[in-house]
C-alpha cells in the first residue's frame, strides 16, 4: 500500500545557504547530514520534523556544478508544505517579507489557502493551510513557534505533457483517488489525487506545463519524489507489482535509513518507493540528529577520504 509521500529530494548548488534557509528561516530540523551514496563527493541533507517522520522530509543533493533547473514536462513543478491553518499563513507572509524571501500573496485555491514562495536558488515552494497530522512533531529547537511550524509536506505538483498515463499509474497501480479536476484561468488543466487517508502528505497535483516543453532537473529543482510503503514485505511486493505492470525499475537498494526502489513514471518524473523505517535515529541519538556527518556502515571505512572531499557545514544562527 502507498500511504502518501515519503520525501522529496531536490538539488542545491550552495549547501551552506541551503542549510541556513531550511533550518534558520523555515525552522525545519536537519535530521541527517550524510552523503549521496552514489556520489560521496556530494552532501545529502535531510530536513524534517523532530525525528524526520516519513512525509516531513525535504532532502537535497549538493551538486555545485549542476546546471540550473529547467521547468517543464517530466519534472516536479513545486513542493507544498503544510502549516496549521490560515492564520499561520498570514504569520508566514510577514516573516518571509521581513527576511527578504521572494513570495506571492495568500490566495484561495479551490477552497484552500496557499502562499507561494521560492528559496534563493529558485526552488518553487508553497505553504498550504491544513489540519496538522497528529504524528508530526515540530522541532523543539526551531526558531519558528510550534503553533506556526511547518508540519511536513502537503503534496507535490508534477508537470506532465500528457497527464493521462501519469494519472493512470497513480490511480490504478498506486491506489490514489482522483479528488478534483479543473482548468485554471490560465488554461492549465489540473488533476488532483490523494493517497491513503488523504490530507497533508498525500496529495499529488498533475498539471500540463505552459509553455509545453521538456524539463530538466537541476539546481533549484527537484530530483525525485519518494512515496511511502510501511515495511520491507510491502516494499518487496511493490517490486513485483512494478514488474507485473511492465514498469522498468531498479532493484531494491538499502539506503540504511530506508529501502528504495526507483523508476520513471510515464511522464518522465523520477519516482521512488521507500520504506517508512528503520528511520534516522538508527545511528544517532534523537537529541543530536544531524550534528555530525553520518555514514552508513558500508561507507564508514572511507570516512577520512569522504570528509576530506566535503566543505564543512556549520549550524546557522536562527532567524527570529
N, C-alpha and C positions, 0 to 999 in steps of 0.2 A: 504494500500500500504506500502511495505517495501522500504524505500528510501535509506538505507545504514546502516552503523554501528552506533550505539549509543554510546557504550563504551565497553571496555574490562576490566574485573576485574581479577586481579592476586593476588598472596599470597606472603607476606613478613614475615620473622621472625624477622626483625630488622627495626622497623618503623622509628627510628631516622635517620639511614643511608639511608633508602629508601627516606625519605623526602629530605635529603641533595642531593642525586643523581638526583632525578627528578626535583627539583627546581634549585639548585645551579649549577649543571652540565648541565642537558638538558634544563634548562631555562623555564620549564613549570610552571604554576601558581597553587598553592594549592588553589583550588576554594571552597573546602568544607572539613572541618575536623569534622567528625562525627563518629558514631559507627555502627558496624554491627547490624542491627535492630533485628536479630535473635540470636545474641551473643554480648551483650553490654559490655563484657569484652575486645572486640577487636575494635581497630580503623577501620574506613573505610575512607580512604584518596582518594580524587578525584583530579587529576591533569588535567589541560586543558589549553585553551587559556584564554583571558582576563576575560570572564564570564563563561567559561565552556560550550561553544556551544555543542550540541549533535554532536558526531562524532570526538570531540577533546579529549575526556576523557579517560585516563588510570587510573584505580582505584585499590586500594589494601586493602585486609583484612590483619590485623596484627595478625598472629597466630604463636607465637614463638615456640610452642610445636608441630606444624605440621611436618610430615615427609618431606623429600626433594622430589621435583618433579621427577617423573619417566616418561620420554618421551615415547610416543608410541601411538597406536591407541586409539581413543576416547579422545584425548587431543588437545590443541592448540599448534602448533609447533613454533609459532613466531608471533610477533606483528610488523607490518610495519608502520612507521611514515613518513609523507610527509615533504619534505623540498623543497624550491623554486629553483630547477634547479641543474644541475651537478656541477656548481661552488660551491654551498653550500656544496656539499658532500666533496669536497677537503678541504674546511674550517673545516668541522666537523671531517674529518680524522685527521687533525693536532691537533684539540682541544682534541679529545679523546686520542690521543697518548701522548700529553703533560700532561694530567690529569691522565694518567695511567689506562685508561679504556680498557679492553680487546676488540680488534676489528679485523676484517679482512681487506681486501683491497676493494677499489671501483671496482665493476665488472659490466659487462653488462649482463642483464637477459632479453632476448627476446626484445632487443632494449631499455631497461630502466636501468638506472644506480642505483645500490644499494650498501649500505655499512652496513655489518653486525657487530653487537657488542653485548655485554652482560652487565648486571649490576653485582654488586658484589655477588649476590645470584644465578647467572646463568640464569636469565630471558633472553630469546632469543629475540632480537630486531634487527631491521634494519631501516636505513634511505633510503628513495626512492625519487629520483628526480622527481618532478611533478609540473605542473602548480598549483599555490595556489588557494584554494577555496576562493571566494570573501567574504563569510560570516565569515571567521575565522579572529579573531583579536588578533595578538600576544600580550602577556602580556607586558605592558609598563615598568614594574619593573624587567624584565628579564635581567640576565647578558649576554644573547645572543643577538647580534644586530638584529633588526627587519628584515633586509633583509636576515638573515641566519636562522631565528627562525623556529622551528618545527611548521607546520601548520595543526596539527591534525593527525588523523590516515589516513593511506593509505589503509590498509587492514589487514587481518589475514590469517594465514596458518593453516589448520586443518588436522591432521593425521587421516586417515580412512583406516582400514584393507580392507574393501570392499567399495570403494568410490561411486559406483553407487547409492545406496539408499540415501546417503547424498546429492549427486548432484541432484537427483530427487526431494528431499524435497525443496532444494533451488530454483530449476527452476520451478517446477510445482506448488508448494504451495506459495513460497515467490516471484516468478516472476523474479528471477535472469536470466541473459542471459549468456550462455557459450561463452566466447570470445577467448579461446585458449585451446589447449590440446597438450601435448608433453611429451617426455621421456627425462629426464636429462641424462648426460653422465654416472652418477652412476647407471642408470637403473630405477630410481624412476619416476613413472608416475605422471603427474601433470595436473589437470583440473582447469582452471581459469574462474571465474564467476564474474559478476558485477551486481549491482542493480541500479534502478532508472536512474539518468542521467549519471552514470558511473564516472570514475575519482577518485580522492582521497576520501577515506572514504566509498567506495562502493565495494571494491574487496575482494573476498574470494578465496583462493587457497586451493584445496583439493588434498592431496598427500597420497601415500601409504608409511608408515614409513619403514625404514630399520635400524636395523633388525625388522622383524614383531613381535611385542609384544603388549600386552595391557598396556596402560599408566595409570598413577595415578597422578592427580593434587596435588601439594604440594608446599613448599617454592621454589621459583624460577620458578614457572609455573603459568598457567592461570586457574582460577576457572570457568569462564564462559564468553561467548560472547553475547553482547546485540545488537539487531537490532532496528532501528528507525521506528516508525509509528507516524504520525503527531499529533493525538489528541485522546481524550477519545472515541469518536464514532468509529473511525477506530480501536482502541485498542479492544473494545468490539467485533467488527467484527472478529478480529483475534482469540479471544477465541472461537467463533462459528466455524470459519474455521478449527481450530485445532481439534475441536470435530468432525466435519463432516469428516475430514481426518483420524479419528481414532487415533490421537496422544494424549496420556495422558499428561495433562498439569495442572499446578497449577491454582487456582482461580486468579482473578485479585487482586494484592497486592498493596496497596497505600504506596509507598516509600516516600511520601511527595514532593520530588523534581521531581518525575515522577511516573507513574504507571507501573507495571511489570506483566508479565506472564512468567513462567519458564517451560521448558520441555527439555528432552534429545532427540537430533536428532538420526536417526537410527544408526549412528556410535558410539554413546555414549557421545559425547560432550554436555555439558550443554548449552542450548541456552536460551536467554531471549528476549522478545519483550517489548520495553519500549517506553513510550510517549515522545515526544520532550519537553513537559512542565510539570509543571509550571517553572522549572529551579532553579538555585542555588541562585538567588537574591531574592527568596521568603521570606527568613528570615534574610538576611544580606544585607547591602548596598554593591553595586558593589565595592566601594573603599576599603572595609575591608573584602572581602571574604576570608575565611579560617583562619582568625586571632584568632578565639575563637572556642571552642567546640560547634558545632551546634547540637541541638537535635530536632527531630520532636515533635510536641505538645504532642503526647501520651507518650513520654519519658521524657518530661521536669520535671514532678513531681519527677523523680528519679535522677535528675542532681547530687545532692551531692553524692549519692551512686555510680553513674557511674563514676564521676570524681575521686573518691577515688580509684577506681579499675584500673585506667589508669596511665601510666607513662607519665608525661608532655612532650610535644614535643615543641622544640624551633626553631624559624626561623634560618636556617643555613646561614652562610656567603656565598655570591655568589662567584663562581669561574670564574675569568675573563678570 
